Amino acid sequence: MDIVELLQREIQEHKMAWSKLKEENVALRGFKAIVMKDPKKYAHNNPPETLFDEERRKFREDQQIKQEELDRIKKDNNNLYTRVADALEVNEHHQKLNGKLQERVTELEQDNLELHADNKKLAKQIEDKIAS
């Protein structure tokens, strides 16, 4: 598995976590709206204002925690995108370099063939001179 696939998988995991947080946030907001319509219904024998204030405080704490987690995931996601871009840039550079190296190998192979042919000609000439 190469780094791009690994980073893409990590991005997908962060997207899924972000989606879950978003869902939970929507649910909490929906519950808040329901409670706000009739706070006495959810008072459970406590003074409505006290229970309401306590739930509001808990809701805000939960919302703050979720927002911090969401911000962290967004930051991680951006970092992963940057790492993928960097990896792709390095990969592109390596591909260009490999192309140049392959051209040079081909040139050297051709030079080697030419030198081999020249050596055979020289060896033949030397044999002919020795024989005559």
Contacts in CASP RR format, 6 or more apart in sequence:
PFRMAT RR
TARGET T0000
AUTHOR 0000-0000-0000
METHOD contacts of the structure
MODEL  1
MDIVELLQREIQEHKMAWSKLKEENVALRGFKAIVMKDPKKYAHNNPPET
LFDEERRKFREDQQIKQEELDRIKKDNNNLYTRVADALEVNEHHQKLNGK
LQERVTELEQDNLELHADNKKLAKQIEDKIAS
3 83 0 8 1.000
3 87 0 8 1.000
4 84 0 8 1.000
4 87 0 8 1.000
4 88 0 8 1.000
4 91 0 8 1.000
7 80 0 8 1.000
7 83 0 8 1.000
7 84 0 8 1.000
7 87 0 8 1.000
8 84 0 8 1.000
10 76 0 8 1.000
10 80 0 8 1.000
11 77 0 8 1.000
11 80 0 8 1.000
11 81 0 8 1.000
11 84 0 8 1.000
14 73 0 8 1.000
14 76 0 8 1.000
14 77 0 8 1.000
14 80 0 8 1.000
15 77 0 8 1.000
17 69 0 8 1.000
17 73 0 8 1.000
18 70 0 8 1.000
18 73 0 8 1.000
18 74 0 8 1.000
18 77 0 8 1.000
21 66 0 8 1.000
21 69 0 8 1.000
21 70 0 8 1.000
21 73 0 8 1.000
22 70 0 8 1.000
24 66 0 8 1.000
25 63 0 8 1.000
25 66 0 8 1.000
28 59 0 8 1.000
28 62 0 8 1.000
28 63 0 8 1.000
28 66 0 8 1.000
32 59 0 8 1.000
35 42 0 8 1.000
35 52 0 8 1.000
35 55 0 8 1.000
39 48 0 8 1.000
39 51 0 8 1.000
39 52 0 8 1.000
40 48 0 8 1.000
42 51 0 8 1.000
42 55 0 8 1.000
43 51 0 8 1.000
43 52 0 8 1.000
44 51 0 8 1.000
END
